[in-house]
Amino acid sequence: MANNTDEIYWQKTSRLMKIMMALWVFFGFIVHMFVVPLNGIKILGFPLGFYMAAQGSLIVFVVMLFWFGKAQDRIDRECGVAEEE
């Protein structure tokens, strides 16, 4: 039977994964569904829809990777399962 620390660890890890998946779906699919209305907004002279399709989502994905790594490391350390460096 799993102890309380294992349950807390899995709850926190699951929550983080659900947040990351929701952000991935939003920036990977939902934003691109609204490209035409977003093109009315200009950023540095480029339409926002074009920018999000060309580079914005990719930048968000890279930021998400670093954020996920840091957040998961924090969870690992809190629950005592972090790898030693």
ChimeraX attribute file (.defattr): number of C-alpha atoms within 10 A of each C-alpha:
attribute: neighborCount
match mode: 1-to-1
recipient: residues
	/A:1	4
	/A:2	6
	/A:3	7
	/A:4	9
	/A:5	13
	/A:6	14
	/A:7	12
	/A:8	14
	/A:9	18
	/A:10	14
	/A:11	12
	/A:12	17
	/A:13	16
	/A:14	12
	/A:15	12
	/A:16	16
	/A:17	14
	/A:18	12
	/A:19	13
	/A:20	17
	/A:21	13
	/A:22	12
	/A:23	16
	/A:24	16
	/A:25	12
	/A:26	14
	/A:27	19
	/A:28	18
	/A:29	13
	/A:30	12
	/A:31	15
	/A:32	16
	/A:33	13
	/A:34	11
	/A:35	17
	/A:36	13
	/A:37	11
	/A:38	17
	/A:39	16
	/A:40	12
	/A:41	12
	/A:42	13
	/A:43	12
	/A:44	7
	/A:45	8
	/A:46	13
	/A:47	17
	/A:48	20
	/A:49	22
	/A:50	17
	/A:51	18
	/A:52	21
	/A:53	16
	/A:54	11
	/A:55	10
	/A:56	14
	/A:57	19
	/A:58	14
	/A:59	11
	/A:60	15
	/A:61	16
	/A:62	11
	/A:63	11
	/A:64	15
	/A:65	12
	/A:66	11
	/A:67	13
	/A:68	16
	/A:69	11
	/A:70	12
	/A:71	15
	/A:72	18
	/A:73	15
	/A:74	13
	/A:75	19
	/A:76	16
	/A:77	13
	/A:78	13
	/A:79	16
	/A:80	12
	/A:81	13
	/A:82	13
	/A:83	8
	/A:84	5
	/A:85	3
